């Protein structure tokens, strides 16, 4: 009779927030350091990359050590209900990669890490902008010097009146035209007509 076997199915966490991913990456970094990983660092990609939130980068002393660190990272994710998408670079273990989606682990041997230099590569691609001061008034403008004050006063002085243009040689200046005098009204001469002479009275016929 076949014996029944019970398997414990771990519900994997499909997605994590950026803060949860970074917190778990810190825990993984400490775990790898306990396994003698050297120079373990985190590269924070939150807000800069869409494929992951954080890189965990560490160095192993040999091919066997890098392989062991990759297995430890895989086991860590499994114990914390995080699905591992792929493990690459084994068994050569010059550069092993454990991809857990929101967290990607890069494990190098010393020469390979110095050659690829992921920290420098990503620091050049993702420069950190300096934070601007909040609610800070701008510094006062410097007081003007005596020379600058004099120049300012000269600029504000009244402009001199425009001089009359001097005519060029050979040209006489135009005289002012006299105002037109009012024309006298034309008086029409009255036509003298001779007065009509009185007609002689007619003589009585006898």
Secondary structure, DSSP 4 states (H G I P E B T S, - for coil): -PPP----PPPPB----HHHHHHHHHHHHHHHHHTT-EEEEEEE-TTT-SS-SEEEEEEESSHHHHHHHHHHHHHHHHHTTB---EEESTTT-SEEEEE-SSEEEEEEEHHHHHHH-HHHHHHHHSPPPPPPPSS-PPPPPPPPPHHHHHHHHHHHSPPPPPPPPPPPTT-PPPPPPPPPPPPPPPPPPP-PPPPPPPPPPPPPP-
